């Protein structure tokens, strides 16, 4: 998307993956992902935080209710 936003990964133009390495997931990161979903007309997004001991604890699924 050439409008000033930078999606980390966009898989098959269907799933957006936003990658972070932060202490905790804040609402601003979720809002950022929702914005990407709306702009791209994608339905599913994954917010992945790699700064956790267990990978499963760092994954948050976000669905855009088009």
mmCIF file of the N, C-alpha and C atoms, coordinates in Angstrom:
data_MODEL
# 
_entry.id   MODEL 
# 
loop_
_atom_site.group_PDB 
_atom_site.id 
_atom_site.type_symbol 
_atom_site.label_atom_id 
_atom_site.label_alt_id 
_atom_site.label_comp_id 
_atom_site.label_asym_id 
_atom_site.label_entity_id 
_atom_site.label_seq_id 
_atom_site.pdbx_PDB_ins_code 
_atom_site.Cartn_x 
_atom_site.Cartn_y 
_atom_site.Cartn_z 
_atom_site.occupancy 
_atom_site.B_iso_or_equiv 
_atom_site.pdbx_formal_charge 
_atom_site.auth_seq_id 
_atom_site.auth_comp_id 
_atom_site.auth_asym_id 
_atom_site.auth_atom_id 
_atom_site.pdbx_PDB_model_num 
ATOM 1   N N  . UNK A 1 1  ? 0.842   -1.171  0.000  1.00 0.00 ? 1  UNK A N  1 
ATOM 2   C CA . UNK A 1 1  ? 0.000   0.000   0.000  1.00 0.00 ? 1  UNK A CA 1 
ATOM 3   C C  . UNK A 1 1  ? 0.889   1.236   0.000  1.00 0.00 ? 1  UNK A C  1 
ATOM 4   N N  . UNK A 1 2  ? 0.673   2.085   -0.938 1.00 0.00 ? 2  UNK A N  1 
ATOM 5   C CA . UNK A 1 2  ? 1.519   3.255   -1.090 1.00 0.00 ? 2  UNK A CA 1 
ATOM 6   C C  . UNK A 1 2  ? 0.829   4.507   -0.561 1.00 0.00 ? 2  UNK A C  1 
ATOM 7   N N  . UNK A 1 3  ? 0.391   4.449   0.708  1.00 0.00 ? 3  UNK A N  1 
ATOM 8   C CA . UNK A 1 3  ? -0.283  5.609   1.298  1.00 0.00 ? 3  UNK A CA 1 
ATOM 9   C C  . UNK A 1 3  ? 0.318   5.952   2.664  1.00 0.00 ? 3  UNK A C  1 
ATOM 10  N N  . UNK A 1 4  ? 1.552   5.534   2.906  1.00 0.00 ? 4  UNK A N  1 
ATOM 11  C CA . UNK A 1 4  ? 2.223   5.887   4.145  1.00 0.00 ? 4  UNK A CA 1 
ATOM 12  C C  . UNK A 1 4  ? 2.198   4.818   5.217  1.00 0.00 ? 4  UNK A C  1 
ATOM 13  N N  . UNK A 1 5  ? 1.500   3.717   4.990  1.00 0.00 ? 5  UNK A N  1 
ATOM 14  C CA . UNK A 1 5  ? 1.455   2.625   5.957  1.00 0.00 ? 5  UNK A CA 1 
ATOM 15  C C  . UNK A 1 5  ? 2.374   1.503   5.491  1.00 0.00 ? 5  UNK A C  1 
ATOM 16  N N  . UNK A 1 6  ? 2.938   0.780   6.438  1.00 0.00 ? 6  UNK A N  1 
ATOM 17  C CA . UNK A 1 6  ? 3.845   -0.316  6.100  1.00 0.00 ? 6  UNK A CA 1 
ATOM 18  C C  . UNK A 1 6  ? 3.421   -1.588  6.828  1.00 0.00 ? 6  UNK A C  1 
ATOM 19  N N  . UNK A 1 7  ? 2.771   -2.441  6.089  1.00 0.00 ? 7  UNK A N  1 
ATOM 20  C CA . UNK A 1 7  ? 2.374   -3.743  6.623  1.00 0.00 ? 7  UNK A CA 1 
ATOM 21  C C  . UNK A 1 7  ? 3.619   -4.624  6.674  1.00 0.00 ? 7  UNK A C  1 
ATOM 22  N N  . UNK A 1 8  ? 3.801   -5.347  7.783  1.00 0.00 ? 8  UNK A N  1 
ATOM 23  C CA . UNK A 1 8  ? 4.970   -6.217  7.899  1.00 0.00 ? 8  UNK A CA 1 
ATOM 24  C C  . UNK A 1 8  ? 4.892   -7.373  6.905  1.00 0.00 ? 8  UNK A C  1 
ATOM 25  N N  . UNK A 1 9  ? 3.805   -8.136  6.946  1.00 0.00 ? 9  UNK A N  1 
ATOM 26  C CA . UNK A 1 9  ? 3.603   -9.239  6.002  1.00 0.00 ? 9  UNK A CA 1 
ATOM 27  C C  . UNK A 1 9  ? 2.149   -9.259  5.553  1.00 0.00 ? 9  UNK A C  1 
ATOM 28  N N  . UNK A 1 10 ? 1.937   -9.496  4.266  1.00 0.00 ? 10 UNK A N  1 
ATOM 29  C CA . UNK A 1 10 ? 0.588   -9.579  3.711  1.00 0.00 ? 10 UNK A CA 1 
ATOM 30  C C  . UNK A 1 10 ? 0.547   -10.861 2.898  1.00 0.00 ? 10 UNK A C  1 
ATOM 31  N N  . UNK A 1 11 ? -0.045  -11.894 3.437  1.00 0.00 ? 11 UNK A N  1 
ATOM 32  C CA . UNK A 1 11 ? -0.027  -13.224 2.840  1.00 0.00 ? 11 UNK A CA 1 
ATOM 33  C C  . UNK A 1 11 ? -1.204  -13.389 1.887  1.00 0.00 ? 11 UNK A C  1 
ATOM 34  N N  . UNK A 1 12 ? -0.891  -13.624 0.610  1.00 0.00 ? 12 UNK A N  1 
ATOM 35  C CA . UNK A 1 12 ? -1.915  -13.844 -0.425 1.00 0.00 ? 12 UNK A CA 1 
ATOM 36  C C  . UNK A 1 12 ? -2.942  -12.717 -0.469 1.00 0.00 ? 12 UNK A C  1 
ATOM 37  N N  . UNK A 1 13 ? -2.574  -11.546 -0.014 1.00 0.00 ? 13 UNK A N  1 
ATOM 38  C CA . UNK A 1 13 ? -3.461  -10.385 0.076  1.00 0.00 ? 13 UNK A CA 1 
ATOM 39  C C  . UNK A 1 13 ? -4.755  -10.715 0.824  1.00 0.00 ? 13 UNK A C  1 
ATOM 40  N N  . UNK A 1 14 ? -4.633  -11.601 1.815  1.00 0.00 ? 14 UNK A N  1 
ATOM 41  C CA . UNK A 1 14 ? -5.779  -12.014 2.630  1.00 0.00 ? 14 UNK A CA 1 
ATOM 42  C C  . UNK A 1 14 ? -5.519  -11.891 4.120  1.00 0.00 ? 14 UNK A C  1 
ATOM 43  N N  . UNK A 1 15 ? -4.319  -12.235 4.552  1.00 0.00 ? 15 UNK A N  1 
ATOM 44  C CA . UNK A 1 15 ? -3.979  -12.234 5.979  1.00 0.00 ? 15 UNK A CA 1 
ATOM 45  C C  . UNK A 1 15 ? -2.830  -11.257 6.212  1.00 0.00 ? 15 UNK A C  1 
ATOM 46  N N  . UNK A 1 16 ? -3.044  -10.335 7.144  1.00 0.00 ? 16 UNK A N  1 
ATOM 47  C CA . UNK A 1 16 ? -2.003  -9.379  7.496  1.00 0.00 ? 16 UNK A CA 1 
ATOM 48  C C  . UNK A 1 16 ? -1.342  -9.847  8.783  1.00 0.00 ? 16 UNK A C  1 
ATOM 49  N N  . UNK A 1 17 ? -0.011  -9.866  8.782  1.00 0.00 ? 17 UNK A N  1 
ATOM 50  C CA . UNK A 1 17 ? 0.747   -10.256 9.967  1.00 0.00 ? 17 UNK A CA 1 
ATOM 51  C C  . UNK A 1 17 ? 1.573   -9.058  10.408 1.00 0.00 ? 17 UNK A C  1 
ATOM 52  N N  . UNK A 1 18 ? 1.303   -8.609  11.614 1.00 0.00 ? 18 UNK A N  1 
ATOM 53  C CA . UNK A 1 18 ? 2.036   -7.482  12.197 1.00 0.00 ? 18 UNK A CA 1 
ATOM 54  C C  . UNK A 1 18 ? 2.969   -8.050  13.264 1.00 0.00 ? 18 UNK A C  1 
ATOM 55  N N  . UNK A 1 19 ? 4.241   -7.771  13.136 1.00 0.00 ? 19 UNK A N  1 
ATOM 56  C CA . UNK A 1 19 ? 5.262   -8.356  14.006 1.00 0.00 ? 19 UNK A CA 1 
ATOM 57  C C  . UNK A 1 19 ? 5.771   -7.312  14.988 1.00 0.00 ? 19 UNK A C  1 
ATOM 58  N N  . UNK A 1 20 ? 5.843   -7.700  16.249 1.00 0.00 ? 20 UNK A N  1 
ATOM 59  C CA . UNK A 1 20 ? 6.346   -6.829  17.309 1.00 0.00 ? 20 UNK A CA 1 
ATOM 60  C C  . UNK A 1 20 ? 7.323   -7.607  18.184 1.00 0.00 ? 20 UNK A C  1 
ATOM 61  N N  . UNK A 1 21 ? 8.137   -6.882  18.926 1.00 0.00 ? 21 UNK A N  1 
ATOM 62  C CA . UNK A 1 21 ? 9.000   -7.451  19.960 1.00 0.00 ? 21 UNK A CA 1 
ATOM 63  C C  . UNK A 1 21 ? 8.962   -6.476  21.128 1.00 0.00 ? 21 UNK A C  1 
ATOM 64  N N  . UNK A 1 22 ? 7.849   -6.510  21.858 1.00 0.00 ? 22 UNK A N  1 
ATOM 65  C CA . UNK A 1 22 ? 7.591   -5.542  22.928 1.00 0.00 ? 22 UNK A CA 1 
ATOM 66  C C  . UNK A 1 22 ? 7.261   -6.272  24.226 1.00 0.00 ? 22 UNK A C  1 
ATOM 67  N N  . UNK A 1 23 ? 7.316   -5.540  25.332 1.00 0.00 ? 23 UNK A N  1 
ATOM 68  C CA . UNK A 1 23 ? 7.012   -6.129  26.642 1.00 0.00 ? 23 UNK A CA 1 
ATOM 69  C C  . UNK A 1 23 ? 5.594   -6.668  26.708 1.00 0.00 ? 23 UNK A C  1 
ATOM 70  N N  . UNK A 1 24 ? 4.634   -5.903  26.167 1.00 0.00 ? 24 UNK A N  1 
ATOM 71  C CA . UNK A 1 24 ? 3.246   -6.349  26.164 1.00 0.00 ? 24 UNK A CA 1 
ATOM 72  C C  . UNK A 1 24 ? 2.524   -5.716  24.980 1.00 0.00 ? 24 UNK A C  1 
ATOM 73  N N  . UNK A 1 25 ? 1.441   -6.345  24.583 1.00 0.00 ? 25 UNK A N  1 
ATOM 74  C CA . UNK A 1 25 ? 0.627   -5.847  23.478 1.00 0.00 ? 25 UNK A CA 1 
ATOM 75  C C  . UNK A 1 25 ? -0.310  -4.774  24.021 1.00 0.00 ? 25 UNK A C  1 
ATOM 76  N N  . UNK A 1 26 ? -0.193  -3.578  23.485 1.00 0.00 ? 26 UNK A N  1 
ATOM 77  C CA . UNK A 1 26 ? -1.048  -2.472  23.883 1.00 0.00 ? 26 UNK A CA 1 
ATOM 78  C C  . UNK A 1 26 ? -2.153  -2.279  22.850 1.00 0.00 ? 26 UNK A C  1 
ATOM 79  N N  . UNK A 1 27 ? -3.199  -1.588  23.243 1.00 0.00 ? 27 UNK A N  1 
ATOM 80  C CA . UNK A 1 27 ? -4.334  -1.348  22.356 1.00 0.00 ? 27 UNK A CA 1 
ATOM 81  C C  . UNK A 1 27 ? -3.934  -0.614  21.074 1.00 0.00 ? 27 UNK A C  1 
ATOM 82  N N  . UNK A 1 28 ? -2.901  0.200   21.132 1.00 0.00 ? 28 UNK A N  1 
ATOM 83  C CA . UNK A 1 28 ? -2.476  0.943   19.950 1.00 0.00 ? 28 UNK A CA 1 
ATOM 84  C C  . UNK A 1 28 ? -2.002  -0.007  18.846 1.00 0.00 ? 28 UNK A C  1 
ATOM 85  N N  . UNK A 1 29 ? -1.402  -1.137  19.217 1.00 0.00 ? 29 UNK A N  1 
ATOM 86  C CA . UNK A 1 29 ? -0.951  -2.105  18.221 1.00 0.00 ? 29 UNK A CA 1 
ATOM 87  C C  . UNK A 1 29 ? -2.141  -2.803  17.574 1.00 0.00 ? 29 UNK A C  1 
ATOM 88  N N  . UNK A 1 30 ? -3.152  -3.083  18.368 1.00 0.00 ? 30 UNK A N  1 
ATOM 89  C CA . UNK A 1 30 ? -4.372  -3.694  17.831 1.00 0.00 ? 30 UNK A CA 1 
ATOM 90  C C  . UNK A 1 30 ? -5.078  -2.711  16.908 1.00 0.00 ? 30 UNK A C  1 
ATOM 91  N N  . UNK A 1 31 ? -5.141  -1.441  17.314 1.00 0.00 ? 31 UNK A N  1 
ATOM 92  C CA . UNK A 1 31 ? -5.758  -0.412  16.469 1.00 0.00 ? 31 UNK A CA 1 
ATOM 93  C C  . UNK A 1 31 ? -5.002  -0.260  15.150 1.00 0.00 ? 31 UNK A C  1 
ATOM 94  N N  . UNK A 1 32 ? -3.692  -0.349  15.201 1.00 0.00 ? 32 UNK A N  1 
ATOM 95  C CA . UNK A 1 32 ? -2.870  -0.272  13.989 1.00 0.00 ? 32 UNK A CA 1 
ATOM 96  C C  . UNK A 1 32 ? -3.226  -1.415  13.045 1.00 0.00 ? 32 UNK A C  1 
ATOM 97  N N  . UNK A 1 33 ? -3.336  -2.621  13.572 1.00 0.00 ? 33 UNK A N  1 
ATOM 98  C CA . UNK A 1 33 ? -3.681  -3.775  12.753 1.00 0.00 ? 33 UNK A CA 1 
ATOM 99  C C  . UNK A 1 33 ? -5.086  -3.647  12.180 1.00 0.00 ? 33 UNK A C  1 
ATOM 100 N N  . UNK A 1 34 ? -6.031  -3.176  12.961 1.00 0.00 ? 34 UNK A N  1 
ATOM 101 C CA . UNK A 1 34 ? -7.400  -2.979  12.474 1.00 0.00 ? 34 UNK A CA 1 
ATOM 102 C C  . UNK A 1 34 ? -7.409  -1.957  11.329 1.00 0.00 ? 34 UNK A C  1 
ATOM 103 N N  . UNK A 1 35 ? -6.621  -0.903  11.453 1.00 0.00 ? 35 UNK A N  1 
ATOM 104 C CA . UNK A 1 35 ? -6.518  0.089   10.375 1.00 0.00 ? 35 UNK A CA 1 
ATOM 105 C C  . UNK A 1 35 ? -5.998  -0.558  9.106  1.00 0.00 ? 35 UNK A C  1 
ATOM 106 N N  . UNK A 1 36 ? -4.960  -1.379  9.216  1.00 0.00 ? 36 UNK A N  1 
ATOM 107 C CA . UNK A 1 36 ? -4.423  -2.076  8.052  1.00 0.00 ? 36 UNK A CA 1 
ATOM 108 C C  . UNK A 1 36 ? -5.472  -2.985  7.426  1.00 0.00 ? 36 UNK A C  1 
ATOM 109 N N  . UNK A 1 37 ? -6.237  -3.674  8.267  1.00 0.00 ? 37 UNK A N  1 
ATOM 110 C CA . UNK A 1 37 ? -7.282  -4.565  7.757  1.00 0.00 ? 37 UNK A CA 1 
ATOM 111 C C  . UNK A 1 37 ? -8.337  -3.789  6.984  1.00 0.00 ? 37 UNK A C  1 
ATOM 112 N N  . UNK A 1 38 ? -8.764  -2.666  7.520  1.00 0.00 ? 38 UNK A N  1 
ATOM 113 C CA . UNK A 1 38 ? -9.792  -1.865  6.862  1.00 0.00 ? 38 UNK A CA 1 
ATOM 114 C C  . UNK A 1 38 ? -9.298  -1.282  5.542  1.00 0.00 ? 38 UNK A C  1 
ATOM 115 N N  . UNK A 1 39 ? -8.096  -0.749  5.539  1.00 0.00 ? 39 UNK A N  1 
ATOM 116 C CA . UNK A 1 39 ? -7.554  -0.132  4.324  1.00 0.00 ? 39 UNK A CA 1 
ATOM 117 C C  . UNK A 1 39 ? -7.349  -1.159  3.216  1.00 0.00 ? 39 UNK A C  1 
ATOM 118 N N  . UNK A 1 40 ? -6.949  -2.359  3.587  1.00 0.00 ? 40 UNK A N  1 
ATOM 119 C CA . UNK A 1 40 ? -6.644  -3.386  2.589  1.00 0.00 ? 40 UNK A CA 1 
ATOM 120 C C  . UNK A 1 40 ? -7.841  -4.275  2.255  1.00 0.00 ? 40 UNK A C  1 
ATOM 121 N N  . UNK A 1 41 ? -8.970  -4.078  2.933  1.00 0.00 ? 41 UNK A N  1 
ATOM 122 C CA . UNK A 1 41 ? -10.145 -4.942  2.764  1.00 0.00 ? 41 UNK A CA 1 
ATOM 123 C C  . UNK A 1 41 ? -9.842  -6.403  3.083  1.00 0.00 ? 41 UNK A C  1 
ATOM 124 N N  . UNK A 1 42 ? -8.912  -6.621  3.995  1.00 0.00 ? 42 UNK A N  1 
ATOM 125 C CA . UNK A 1 42 ? -8.607  -7.976  4.453  1.00 0.00 ? 42 UNK A CA 1 
ATOM 126 C C  . UNK A 1 42 ? -9.478  -8.281  5.661  1.00 0.00 ? 42 UNK A C  1 
ATOM 127 N N  . UNK A 1 43 ? -9.696  -9.550  5.908  1.00 0.00 ? 43 UNK A N  1 
ATOM 128 C CA . UNK A 1 43 ? -10.574 -9.943  7.006  1.00 0.00 ? 43 UNK A CA 1 
ATOM 129 C C  . UNK A 1 43 ? -9.819  -10.415 8.245  1.00 0.00 ? 43 UNK A C  1 
ATOM 130 N N  . UNK A 1 44 ? -8.646  -11.009 8.062  1.00 0.00 ? 44 UNK A N  1 
ATOM 131 C CA . UNK A 1 44 ? -7.932  -11.630 9.175  1.00 0.00 ? 44 UNK A CA 1 
ATOM 132 C C  . UNK A 1 44 ? -6.553  -11.023 9.361  1.00 0.00 ? 44 UNK A C  1 
ATOM 133 N N  . UNK A 1 45 ? -6.212  -10.753 10.621 1.00 0.00 ? 45 UNK A N  1 
ATOM 134 C CA . UNK A 1 45 ? -4.888  -10.253 10.955 1.00 0.00 ? 45 UNK A CA 1 
ATOM 135 C C  . UNK A 1 45 ? -4.327  -10.979 12.158 1.00 0.00 ? 45 UNK A C  1 
ATOM 136 N N  . UNK A 1 46 ? -3.025  -11.135 12.170 1.00 0.00 ? 46 UNK A N  1 
ATOM 137 C CA . UNK A 1 46 ? -2.330  -11.732 13.310 1.00 0.00 ? 46 UNK A CA 1 
ATOM 138 C C  . UNK A 1 46 ? -1.327  -10.729 13.843 1.00 0.00 ? 46 UNK A C  1 
ATOM 139 N N  . UNK A 1 47 ? -1.403  -10.492 15.136 1.00 0.00 ? 47 UNK A N  1 
ATOM 140 C CA . UNK A 1 47 ? -0.436  -9.645  15.813 1.00 0.00 ? 47 UNK A CA 1 
ATOM 141 C C  . UNK A 1 47 ? 0.475   -10.581 16.590 1.00 0.00 ? 47 UNK A C  1 
ATOM 142 N N  . UNK A 1 48 ? 1.745   -10.602 16.204 1.00 0.00 ? 48 UNK A N  1 
ATOM 143 C CA . UNK A 1 48 ? 2.685   -11.554 16.804 1.00 0.00 ? 48 UNK A CA 1 
ATOM 144 C C  . UNK A 1 48 ? 3.757   -10.791 17.572 1.00 0.00 ? 48 UNK A C  1 
ATOM 145 N N  . UNK A 1 49 ? 3.866   -11.102 18.860 1.00 0.00 ? 49 UNK A N  1 
ATOM 146 C CA . UNK A 1 49 ? 4.884   -10.517 19.722 1.00 0.00 ? 49 UNK A CA 1 
ATOM 147 C C  . UNK A 1 49 ? 5.931   -11.595 20.013 1.00 0.00 ? 49 UNK A C  1 
ATOM 148 N N  . UNK A 1 50 ? 7.166   -11.342 19.582 1.00 0.00 ? 50 UNK A N  1 
ATOM 149 C CA . UNK A 1 50 ? 8.229   -12.314 19.775 1.00 0.00 ? 50 UNK A CA 1 
ATOM 150 C C  . UNK A 1 50 ? 8.956   -12.162 21.106 1.00 0.00 ? 50 UNK A C  1 
ATOM 151 N N  . UNK A 1 51 ? 8.552   -11.205 21.919 1.00 0.00 ? 51 UNK A N  1 
ATOM 152 C CA . UNK A 1 51 ? 9.200   -10.987 23.201 1.00 0.00 ? 51 UNK A CA 1 
ATOM 153 C C  . UNK A 1 51 ? 8.444   -11.696 24.328 1.00 0.00 ? 51 UNK A C  1 
ATOM 154 N N  . UNK A 1 52 ? 8.171   -12.984 24.135 1.00 0.00 ? 52 UNK A N  1 
ATOM 155 C CA . UNK A 1 52 ? 7.478   -13.812 25.125 1.00 0.00 ? 52 UNK A CA 1 
ATOM 156 C C  . UNK A 1 52 ? 8.177   -15.165 25.204 1.00 0.00 ? 52 UNK A C  1 
ATOM 157 N N  . UNK A 1 53 ? 8.109   -15.824 26.366 1.00 0.00 ? 53 UNK A N  1 
ATOM 158 C CA . UNK A 1 53 ? 8.756   -17.140 26.494 1.00 0.00 ? 53 UNK A CA 1 
ATOM 159 C C  . UNK A 1 53 ? 8.137   -18.214 25.595 1.00 0.00 ? 53 UNK A C  1 
ATOM 160 N N  . UNK A 1 54 ? 6.797   -18.206 25.476 1.00 0.00 ? 54 UNK A N  1 
ATOM 161 C CA . UNK A 1 54 ? 6.107   -19.182 24.640 1.00 0.00 ? 54 UNK A CA 1 
ATOM 162 C C  . UNK A 1 54 ? 5.457   -18.479 23.457 1.00 0.00 ? 54 UNK A C  1 
ATOM 163 N N  . UNK A 1 55 ? 5.703   -18.975 22.262 1.00 0.00 ? 55 UNK A N  1 
ATOM 164 C CA . UNK A 1 55 ? 5.187   -18.348 21.052 1.00 0.00 ? 55 UNK A CA 1 
ATOM 165 C C  . UNK A 1 55 ? 3.670   -18.175 21.099 1.00 0.00 ? 55 UNK A C  1 
ATOM 166 N N  . UNK A 1 56 ? 2.961   -19.190 21.572 1.00 0.00 ? 56 UNK A N  1 
ATOM 167 C CA . UNK A 1 56 ? 1.497   -19.146 21.595 1.00 0.00 ? 56 UNK A CA 1 
ATOM 168 C C  . UNK A 1 56 ? 0.967   -18.001 22.456 1.00 0.00 ? 56 UNK A C  1 
ATOM 169 N N  . UNK A 1 57 ? 1.756   -17.564 23.436 1.00 0.00 ? 57 UNK A N  1 
ATOM 170 C CA . UNK A 1 57 ? 1.341   -16.453 24.292 1.00 0.00 ? 57 UNK A CA 1 
ATOM 171 C C  . UNK A 1 57 ? 1.501   -15.100 23.612 1.00 0.00 ? 57 UNK A C  1 
ATOM 172 N N  . UNK A 1 58 ? 2.217   -15.071 22.502 1.00 0.00 ? 58 UNK A N  1 
ATOM 173 C CA . UNK A 1 58 ? 2.476   -13.812 21.817 1.00 0.00 ? 58 UNK A CA 1 
ATOM 174 C C  . UNK A 1 58 ? 1.639   -13.601 20.576 1.00 0.00 ? 58 UNK A C  1 
ATOM 175 N N  . UNK A 1 59 ? 0.672   -14.486 20.303 1.00 0.00 ? 59 UNK A N  1 
ATOM 176 C CA . UNK A 1 59 ? -0.132  -14.385 19.087 1.00 0.00 ? 59 UNK A CA 1 
ATOM 177 C C  . UNK A 1 59 ? -1.544  -13.916 19.426 1.00 0.00 ? 59 UNK A C  1 
ATOM 178 N N  . UNK A 1 60 ? -1.989  -12.875 18.737 1.00 0.00 ? 60 UNK A N  1 
ATOM 179 C CA . UNK A 1 60 ? -3.361  -12.369 18.896 1.00 0.00 ? 60 UNK A CA 1 
ATOM 180 C C  . UNK A 1 60 ? -3.986  -12.310 17.520 1.00 0.00 ? 60 UNK A C  1 
ATOM 181 N N  . UNK A 1 61 ? -5.157  -12.906 17.398 1.00 0.00 ? 61 UNK A N  1 
ATOM 182 C CA . UNK A 1 61 ? -5.903  -12.927 16.146 1.00 0.00 ? 61 UNK A CA 1 
ATOM 183 C C  . UNK A 1 61 ? -6.922  -11.790 16.155 1.00 0.00 ? 61 UNK A C  1 
ATOM 184 N N  . UNK A 1 62 ? -6.967  -11.036 15.051 1.00 0.00 ? 62 UNK A N  1 
ATOM 185 C CA . UNK A 1 62 ? -7.902  -9.922  14.929 1.00 0.00 ? 62 UNK A CA 1 
ATOM 186 C C  . UNK A 1 62 ? -8.710  -10.112 13.650 1.00 0.00 ? 62 UNK A C  1 
ATOM 187 N N  . UNK A 1 63 ? -10.036 -9.996  13.769 1.00 0.00 ? 63 UNK A N  1 
ATOM 188 C CA . UNK A 1 63 ? -10.918 -10.178 12.623 1.00 0.00 ? 63 UNK A CA 1 
ATOM 189 C C  . UNK A 1 63 ? -11.584 -8.846  12.303 1.00 0.00 ? 63 UNK A C  1 
ATOM 190 N N  . UNK A 1 64 ? -11.563 -8.494  11.023 1.00 0.00 ? 64 UNK A N  1 
ATOM 191 C CA . UNK A 1 64 ? -12.211 -7.270  10.551 1.00 0.00 ? 64 UNK A CA 1 
ATOM 192 C C  . UNK A 1 64 ? -13.638 -7.601  10.149 1.00 0.00 ? 64 UNK A C  1 
ATOM 193 N N  . UNK A 1 65 ? -14.593 -6.969  10.808 1.00 0.00 ? 65 UNK A N  1 
ATOM 194 C CA . UNK A 1 65 ? -16.002 -7.200  10.490 1.00 0.00 ? 65 UNK A CA 1 
ATOM 195 C C  . UNK A 1 65 ? -16.420 -6.260  9.378  1.00 0.00 ? 65 UNK A C  1 
ATOM 196 N N  . UNK A 1 66 ? -15.978 -6.572  8.177  1.00 0.00 ? 66 UNK A N  1 
ATOM 197 C CA . UNK A 1 66 ? -16.259 -5.725  7.018  1.00 0.00 ? 66 UNK A CA 1 
ATOM 198 C C  . UNK A 1 66 ? -17.687 -5.319  7.072  1.00 0.00 ? 66 UNK A C  1 
# 
